[in-house]
């Protein structure tokens, strides 16, 4: 007898696929207004790949992603160009490294949040700004979007080996991800559409209007097969 697909089981919300969000220290996003503040502490954020800075802003505390070179007691201001400063992209000079970038003004920061990640500000054009992402692709966003000057801390995190499978298991557990991840083609035909001796045992194309549990493989592709030169 077969079993449900991995994405179907994940949708049920069982403890196997549930992230330990009760251990998280809070949402890490920009507050509505930042003029000046002070770094009170830099702590570890469970479920995060970067250290978290606790910033004091006019008697209240806010959580932000720490930058390389940031230290406790450092003052930040939206009017300066020092590392760790949060400012609108339109006020940041061209060629500057930035991270934790907003896609839409006021969303709190969505891009370049992983350890060591940063984007490069290329140019300004009226109310638009062009940035170069770590994937070497360019993106045009509003100049009113905010970002932090510098690069995200813990850039050497990936250089340290896990040494044993248990360390990798617990890291993935903190993010609510199942580990190890078994390939569909390695399963039996009753366990996955790609399983069995005939690989894949079922067509890889699937309609875009199918339920989430059926979306496996190429979802509504424009073309299939090997591309001719």
C-alpha positions in Angstrom: 0.0 0.0 0.0 1.3 3.4 -0.9 1.6 6.5 1.1 1.0 10.2 0.6 3.7 12.3 -1.0 6.1 14.4 1.0 4.4 17.7 0.2 1.0 16.2 1.1 2.2 15.1 4.5 3.8 18.4 5.1 0.5 20.2 4.6 -1.0 18.3 7.5 1.3 20.2 9.9 2.5 17.2 11.9 5.4 17.6 14.3 7.8 16.0 11.8 7.5 19.0 9.5 6.8 21.7 12.1 9.5 24.3 12.8 10.2 25.0 16.6 8.9 28.6 16.2 8.3 28.7 20.0 12.1 29.0 20.4 12.5 31.9 18.0 13.3 35.3 19.5 10.8 37.2 17.3 10.3 38.7 13.9 13.4 40.2 12.5 12.3 43.2 10.4 12.8 46.9 10.2 10.5 49.1 12.4 8.4 51.6 10.7 10.8 54.5 11.5 14.5 54.5 12.2 16.4 57.7 12.9 19.0 56.8 15.5 19.7 53.9 17.8 22.3 51.9 19.6 23.3 48.3 19.5 22.5 46.8 22.9 23.5 43.2 22.3 24.3 40.6 19.5 22.7 37.2 20.2 22.1 33.9 18.4 18.8 33.6 16.8 17.5 30.0 16.7 16.4 29.1 13.2 18.6 31.9 11.7 21.8 31.6 9.8 23.0 35.0 11.0 23.5 36.6 14.4 20.8 39.0 15.6 21.4 42.5 16.9 19.1 44.0 19.5 18.8 47.7 18.8 17.5 50.3 21.2 15.3 52.9 19.4 13.8 55.6 21.6 13.2 53.4 24.6 12.0 50.4 22.6 13.9 47.4 21.3 14.0 46.0 17.8 15.6 43.0 16.2 17.8 43.4 13.1 20.3 41.2 11.2 23.8 41.9 12.4 26.4 43.1 9.9 30.1 42.3 9.5 32.0 44.6 11.9 29.0 45.5 14.0 29.8 45.7 17.8 27.9 46.2 21.0 27.5 49.9 21.9 27.7 51.1 18.3 25.4 53.9 17.3 23.5 53.8 14.1 21.8 56.7 12.3 19.9 56.9 9.0 21.9 60.0 8.1 25.3 58.3 8.0 27.0 55.8 5.6 28.7 53.7 8.2 28.4 49.9 8.3 25.2 48.8 9.9 23.3 51.9 9.0 19.7 51.5 7.8 18.7 54.0 5.1 16.6 54.3 2.0 18.4 53.0 -1.1 18.0 56.3 -2.9 20.2 57.9 -0.2 23.0 55.3 -0.4 26.0 56.0 -2.8 26.5 53.8 -5.9 28.8 50.8 -5.5 27.9 50.3 -1.8 27.3 46.8 -0.4 23.9 46.4 1.1 21.8 43.6 2.6 18.4 42.9 4.1 16.8 44.8 1.3 13.1 45.6 1.0 11.3 44.6 -2.2 8.5 47.0 -1.5 8.8 50.1 0.8 7.9 49.1 4.4 7.9 45.3 4.1 10.7 45.0 6.7 13.4 43.4 4.5 13.2 40.3 2.2 16.4 39.9 0.2 20.1 39.1 1.1 19.4 38.0 4.7 21.6 34.9 4.8 25.0 34.8 6.4 27.6 36.7 4.3 25.1 37.8 1.7 25.1 41.2 0.2 24.0 43.0 -3.0 25.8 45.8 -4.8 24.0 49.1 -5.6 24.7 49.8 -9.3 22.9 53.0 -10.2 20.0 55.4 -9.5 17.4 56.5 -12.0 14.8 59.0 -10.8 12.7 57.0 -8.3 14.1 53.6 -9.2 17.4 51.9 -8.2 19.2 49.0 -9.9 21.0 46.5 -7.6 23.2 43.5 -8.4 22.1 40.4 -6.4 24.4 37.6 -5.2 23.1 35.5 -8.1 24.6 38.0 -10.6 21.2 39.0 -11.7 20.0 42.6 -11.7 16.8 43.9 -10.0 15.0 47.2 -10.2 13.3 48.4 -7.0 11.9 51.6 -5.6 14.4 54.1 -4.2 12.3 54.3 -1.1 13.0 50.7 -0.1 15.3 50.4 2.9 18.5 48.4 3.3 21.4 48.0 5.7 24.9 49.1 4.6 27.5 46.3 4.6 27.2 42.6 4.4 25.4 40.1 6.7 27.5 38.7 9.5 28.8 35.1 9.9 30.2 34.9 6.3 32.5 32.0 7.2 29.7 29.8 8.5 29.7 27.4 5.5 33.5 26.8 5.8 33.1 24.8 9.0 32.3 21.1 8.3 29.4 19.4 10.0 31.7 16.5 10.9 28.8 14.2 11.7 25.2 13.6 10.5 23.7 14.6 13.8 24.8 18.2 13.5 23.3 18.5 10.1 20.1 16.9 11.4 19.6 19.3 14.3 20.4 22.3 12.0 17.7 21.2 9.6 15.3 20.5 12.5 15.6 24.2 13.6 14.3 25.3 10.2 11.5 22.8 10.2 13.0 20.8 7.3 13.0 17.0 7.1 16.5 15.5 6.8 17.7 13.4 5.1 15.8 14.1 1.9 15.2 11.0 -0.2 15.0 11.4 -4.0 11.7 10.5 -5.6 13.4 8.3 -8.3 15.0 6.3 -5.4 11.6 5.3 -4.1 9.2 2.5 -5.1 6.4 3.1 -7.6 3.8 3.1 -4.8 5.6 5.8 -2.8 6.2 8.4 -5.5 5.2 9.1 -9.1 8.9 9.1 -10.0 9.6 5.8 -8.3 10.0 2.3 -9.8 12.2 0.8 -12.5 10.9 3.0 -15.2 12.2 6.4 -14.3 10.1 8.5 -14.1 7.3 6.0 -13.9 4.8 8.8 -14.5 4.9 11.8 -16.8 6.8 14.7 -15.3 4.4 17.3 -16.7 1.4 18.4 -14.5 -1.3 21.0 -14.9 -1.0 24.3 -13.0 -4.5 23.8 -11.7 -3.8 20.5 -9.9 -4.0 20.5 -6.1 -0.7 21.1 -4.2 -0.1 17.4 -3.5 -0.1 16.6 -7.2 2.4 19.3 -8.3 5.5 17.2 -8.8 8.0 17.7 -11.6 7.5 20.2 -14.4 4.5 22.4 -13.6 2.8 23.6 -16.7 6.0 23.7 -18.8 6.3 25.6 -22.0 8.3 22.8 -23.6 9.8 19.5 -22.7 12.6 17.3 -24.0 16.2 17.9 -24.9 16.7 21.3 -26.5 18.1 21.1 -30.1 21.0 23.4 -30.9 
